[in-house]
């Protein structure tokens, strides 16, 4: 009745709820429709967070490399390496919701994004590594009965580059004739 007077909840409260929701799903051993629906929802949310954390790792590593290069040029100490966040805002429909990911998974996704940015991983290696993280999270932790595909944006990029290289091969093959 008086909800218009309450105001928005703080990010700390929302983060706490996100972690509680994750823990509730992970701890649940029920095999009901509702429990499985909650597992699917949590797995999709976590996979979206894995994707965002990978991207964050790549972007923040690029920024760090630039700042570190400037620091070295000025004979200063480079800034500390960036770290992964356990909590992220994820767009769900027209609203943002807070999502929680255990630190080990966030660190893995962030590290793979950073390695991809530094070209230590190819597109294929990055996709494979991230899919393994997602499978471990979704199948082992959350208890989902099937895998959820992650890194769709990178898979699409890979598909597009394969298509364009096929077209280039076809065109170069035609010029040889």
PyMOL commands that set and color helices and strands:
alter all, ss='L'
color gray80, all
select helices_A, chain A and resi 3-5+11-27+33-73+103-117+123-142+152-176
alter helices_A, ss='H'
color red, helices_A
select strands_A, chain A and resi 87-92+95-100
alter strands_A, ss='S'
color yellow, strands_A
deselect
rebuild
show_as cartoon
